[in-house]
Amino acid sequence: MHGVDASGRVLVRRQLRRSQLLAFFEKQPRCLVGMEACGGAHDWGRRLQELGHDVRLMPPSYVKPYVKRGKTDAADAAAICEAVTRPSMRFVAVKSEACSAVLVLHRTRDLLVRQRTQIGNAIRAHMTEFGVITAKGAQNVDRLRTQLHQLPDAARLPVSLLFEQLVDTDTRIERLTGEIEATHAQCETSQRLATIPGVGKLSATIIAATTPDVGNFDCARDYAAWLGLTPKPHSTGGKQRIGRISKMGNRYIRRLLYLGAMSQIMVRSRCGPRQDWLSDMLARKKTKVAAIALAHRMARTIFAVLRDGSRYQAQATTA
């Protein structure tokens, strides 16, 4: 714990246990409280806000430059106290319990999806050792179940257990997907975001929970940069060098936007050519480069929908 007054004079410098923290702040007048945005920070932020304090969360990487010397709890607390008063500091909004619950849904589902991929790869690898193969794609893994009789007795049991785990994982993913769809049906912000082409229920719910208020961003490009969809500059001596996208920020949202952009491109290839921005981009650039550019454009549209509280309205295009 490190506290200063308006002039920067140190008033408090002490160590508190977790059980003592709320009791300490209950006795304090309304003040500015800075914390690193780490595990449990949003819960503490909500509790301190209920006591009337102004809570501001900061990314740990933005606090690190203010550490004077060494790595101690006291030095970290002093650095946080210094960083929270900087006018150029960027803060993380304290999430509500409802938003945090939606994030848990998405993170758990994403974990199970990755586990399903691991199980499928394990089944393929084990059966390949005995000459049993199938075509690429997760949908083709189930076909290997009918080939279990070709495995030796010692290998048949563990592989069959993997198939059972695969079915159980699919069931759990479907349950979580249903919960996310139910959340989408009850969230007006999520429904407005879903009107944007390429933004589905998964993307809409996670964006509505992560950034319900875009007031921290000055413009749409700042929001796209926060998602890591803007080029990473490396300029010096007056020479402008623009590289690839930074890939900073929330990679889960960035991946969903990229997949949504790719789905639009696939639909476009089936419907025939059009005279619009995307068709021109596909004619000049590779498909994946155009998908990143479209994802960037989608992020800007998302910012506008969140800022204005409106629904997406498509612009007229010529065939």
C-alpha positions in Angstrom: 0.0 0.0 0.0 1.4 3.4 -1.1 -0.6 6.6 -0.7 0.3 10.2 -1.4 -1.6 13.5 -1.2 -2.2 16.0 -4.0 1.3 17.5 -3.6 2.9 14.0 -3.8 3.9 13.8 -0.1 3.8 10.2 1.1 1.0 9.6 3.6 0.7 5.8 3.7 3.4 3.2 3.2 2.4 -0.1 4.7 1.7 -3.8 3.9 -1.9 -5.1 4.2 -3.3 -8.6 4.0 -6.1 -9.4 1.7 -8.6 -9.6 4.6 -7.5 -6.1 5.8 -7.9 -4.2 2.5 -11.6 -3.4 2.6 -11.6 -2.5 6.2 -8.8 0.0 5.5 -10.6 1.7 2.6 -13.8 1.9 4.5 -12.1 4.3 6.9 -10.6 6.4 4.1 -12.3 9.4 2.5 -13.0 9.2 -1.2 -9.7 8.9 -3.1 -8.1 7.8 -6.3 -7.1 4.1 -6.2 -4.8 2.6 -8.8 -4.2 -1.1 -9.4 -2.6 -3.3 -12.0 -5.1 -5.0 -14.2 -4.4 -8.6 -13.2 -6.3 -11.6 -11.8 -9.0 -10.4 -9.3 -8.4 -6.7 -10.1 -12.0 -6.3 -11.5 -13.5 -7.8 -8.4 -11.5 -5.5 -6.1 -12.4 -2.6 -8.4 -16.1 -3.2 -8.0 -15.8 -3.5 -4.2 -13.9 -0.3 -3.9 -16.2 1.5 -6.2 -19.1 0.5 -4.0 -17.3 2.3 -1.2 -17.2 5.5 -3.3 -13.6 5.4 -4.4 -12.4 6.2 -8.0 -10.7 3.0 -9.2 -8.5 2.9 -12.2 -6.8 -0.2 -13.5 -3.6 -0.1 -15.6 -1.9 -2.8 -17.7 1.2 -4.0 -15.8 3.4 -3.3 -18.8 2.5 0.4 -18.6 3.4 0.5 -14.9 6.8 -1.2 -15.2 8.6 2.0 -16.5 7.8 3.8 -13.3 9.6 1.2 -11.1 12.7 3.0 -9.8 15.0 0.1 -8.9 14.7 -3.5 -8.0 11.6 -5.6 -7.7 9.8 -5.4 -4.3 6.2 -5.0 -3.3 7.0 -1.5 -1.9 8.6 -0.4 -5.2 5.7 -1.8 -7.3 3.2 0.0 -5.1 5.1 3.3 -5.5 5.3 2.8 -9.2 1.5 2.2 -9.4 0.9 5.3 -7.4 3.1 7.3 -9.7 1.6 5.8 -12.9 -2.0 6.4 -12.0 -1.5 10.2 -11.8 0.1 10.5 -15.2 -2.2 12.3 -17.7 -1.1 10.1 -20.6 -1.7 6.8 -18.8 -4.2 4.4 -20.4 -6.6 2.7 -18.1 -8.7 -0.5 -18.2 -12.4 -0.1 -17.5 -13.6 -2.1 -14.4 -15.9 -4.8 -15.7 -19.2 -5.6 -14.2 -20.1 -9.1 -12.9 -22.3 -9.7 -15.9 -19.5 -8.9 -18.3 -17.0 -11.0 -16.4 -19.4 -13.9 -16.5 -19.7 -13.7 -20.3 -15.9 -13.6 -20.6 -15.7 -16.8 -18.5 -18.2 -18.4 -20.9 -16.0 -17.6 -23.9 -12.8 -18.5 -22.3 -14.1 -21.9 -21.1 -15.6 -22.6 -24.6 -12.3 -21.6 -26.3 -10.4 -23.9 -23.9 -12.7 -26.8 -24.8 -12.3 -26.1 -28.5 -8.5 -26.3 -28.2 -8.8 -29.5 -26.1 -11.1 -31.0 -28.8 -8.4 -30.2 -31.4 -5.7 -31.9 -29.2 -7.9 -35.0 -28.8 -8.5 -35.2 -32.5 -4.8 -34.9 -33.3 -4.0 -37.5 -30.7 -6.5 -40.0 -32.2 -5.1 -39.3 -35.7 -1.5 -39.8 -34.5 -2.2 -43.0 -32.6 -4.1 -44.7 -35.5 -1.6 -43.6 -38.1 1.0 -45.7 -36.3 -1.1 -48.7 -37.4 -1.8 -47.5 -40.9 -5.3 -46.2 -40.3 -5.6 -42.7 -41.8 -8.4 -40.4 -42.9 -8.8 -37.1 -44.8 -8.0 -33.7 -43.2 -10.6 -31.9 -41.2 -12.1 -32.3 -37.7 -15.3 -33.7 -39.3 -13.4 -36.7 -40.5 -12.1 -37.8 -37.2 -15.4 -39.6 -36.3 -14.9 -41.8 -39.3 -11.9 -43.4 -37.6 -14.2 -44.9 -35.0 -15.3 -47.6 -37.4 -11.7 -48.6 -37.9 -10.9 -49.4 -34.2 -11.0 -53.1 -34.9 -7.8 -52.7 -37.0 -5.9 -51.7 -33.8 -4.2 -54.2 -31.5 -6.0 -55.0 -28.3 -3.6 -53.0 -26.2 -4.1 -49.9 -28.3 -7.8 -50.2 -28.8 -8.8 -49.3 -25.2 -6.9 -46.0 -24.9 -8.0 -44.8 -28.4 -11.7 -45.7 -27.6 -11.4 -43.6 -24.4 -10.2 -40.7 -26.5 -13.2 -41.0 -28.7 -15.5 -41.0 -25.6 -13.7 -37.9 -24.4 -14.1 -36.3 -27.8 -17.9 -36.8 -27.7 -18.1 -35.5 -24.1 -16.1 -32.4 -25.1 -18.4 -31.7 -28.1 -21.4 -31.9 -25.8 -19.9 -29.4 -23.4 -19.0 -27.0 -26.2 -22.6 -27.2 -27.4 -23.9 -26.4 -23.9 -21.6 -23.4 -23.6 -22.6 -22.2 -27.1 -26.2 -22.4 -26.1 -25.5 -20.2 -23.1 -23.7 -17.7 -25.2 -26.7 -17.6 -27.7 -29.0 -17.0 -24.7 -26.8 -14.2 -23.5 -26.9 -12.7 -27.0 -30.7 -12.8 -27.0 -30.9 -10.8 -23.8 -28.2 -8.2 -24.7 -29.4 -5.3 -26.8 -25.8 -4.1 -27.5 -24.8 -7.6 -28.7 -27.8 -7.7 -31.0 -26.9 -4.3 -32.5 -23.3 -5.5 -33.1 -24.7 -8.7 -34.9 -26.2 -6.5 -37.6 -22.6 -5.9 -38.9 -21.7 -8.3 -41.7 -19.1 -10.8 -40.5 -20.0 -10.3 -36.8 -21.8 -13.3 -35.4 -23.1 -14.1 -32.0 -19.8 -15.1 -30.6 -18.1 -11.9 -31.8 -21.0 -9.7 -30.7 -21.2 -11.1 -27.1 -17.5 -11.0 -26.4 -17.2 -7.5 -27.8 -20.2 -6.3 -25.8 -18.7 -7.7 -22.7 -15.1 -6.5 -23.2 -15.8 -3.0 -24.4 -19.4 -2.0 -23.5 -18.2 1.6 -23.5 -15.8 2.9 -26.1 -15.4 6.3 -24.4 -11.7 5.5 -23.6 -10.9 5.6 -27.3 -10.6 8.9 -29.1 -11.4 7.6 -32.6 -12.2 4.4 -34.5 -8.5 3.8 -35.4 -7.5 3.8 -31.7 -10.1 1.0 -31.2 -8.7 -1.0 -34.2 -5.2 -0.4 -32.8 -6.3 -1.7 -29.4 -7.3 -4.9 -31.1 -3.9 -5.2 -32.8 -5.3 -4.7 -36.4 -3.3 -1.6 -37.3 0.2 -1.6 -38.9 3.1 -1.5 -36.5 5.2 1.7 -37.3 9.0 1.7 -37.1 10.0 5.2 -38.2 13.2 7.1 -37.6 14.9 10.1 -39.1 11.8 11.3 -40.8 11.4 8.1 -42.7 8.1 6.4 -42.4 8.2 2.6 -42.2 5.0 0.7 -41.7 5.2 -3.0 -41.0 2.7 -5.8 -40.4 -0.2 -5.5 -37.9 0.9 -5.3 -34.3 -1.1 -8.3 -33.1 -1.4 -6.6 -29.7 -4.5 -6.6 -27.6 -7.2 -9.3 -27.4 -6.2 -12.1 -29.7 -9.5 -13.9 -29.3 -11.5 -11.0 -30.6 -9.0 -10.4 -33.4 -9.3 -14.0 -34.4 -13.1 -13.9 -34.5 -13.0 -10.7 -36.6 -10.5 -12.3 -39.0 -12.7 -15.4 -39.4 -15.7 -13.2 -40.0 -13.8 -11.3 -42.7 -12.8 -14.6 -44.3 -16.5 -15.8 -44.3 -17.5 -12.6 -46.1 -14.8 -13.2 -48.7 -15.9 -16.8 -49.3 -19.5 -15.6 -49.8 -18.3 -12.9 -52.2 -16.5 -15.5 -54.3 -19.7 -17.4 -54.7 -22.0 -14.5 -55.5 -19.8 -13.0 -58.3 -17.8 -9.8 -58.7 -19.0 -6.4 -57.5 -17.8 -2.9 -57.8 -16.9 -2.0 -54.3 -14.0 -1.6 -51.9 -13.6 -5.3 -51.0 -13.6 -6.4 -54.7 -10.9 -3.9 -55.5 -8.9 -5.1 -52.5 -9.2 -8.7 -53.5 -8.0 -7.8 -57.0 -4.9 -6.1 -55.8 -3.9 -8.1 -52.7 -3.8 -11.7 -51.4 -6.9 -13.1 -49.8 -5.5 -13.1 -46.3 -4.2 -9.6 -46.6 -7.6 -8.5 -47.8 -9.2 -10.3 -44.8 -7.0 -8.4 -42.4 -7.9 -5.1 -44.0 -11.6 -6.1 -43.9 -11.3 -7.0 -40.2 -9.8 -3.6 -39.6 -12.7 -2.0 -41.3 -15.1 -4.2 -39.2 -13.4 -3.0 -36.0 -14.0 0.7 -37.1 -17.7 -0.1 -37.8 -18.0 -1.8 -34.4 -16.6 1.3 -32.8 -19.2 3.5 -34.6 -22.1 1.2 -33.5 -21.0 1.2 -29.9 -20.4 4.9 -29.8 -23.6 5.9 -31.5 -25.8 3.2 -30.0 -27.2 2.5 -33.4 -27.5 -0.5 -35.8 -25.4 -1.1 -38.9 -26.8 0.3 -42.1 -25.2 -1.0 -45.3 -24.2 1.5 -48.0 -25.6 1.1 -51.4 -23.2 -0.7 -53.9 -23.3 -1.2 -57.6 -23.3 -4.7 -59.0 
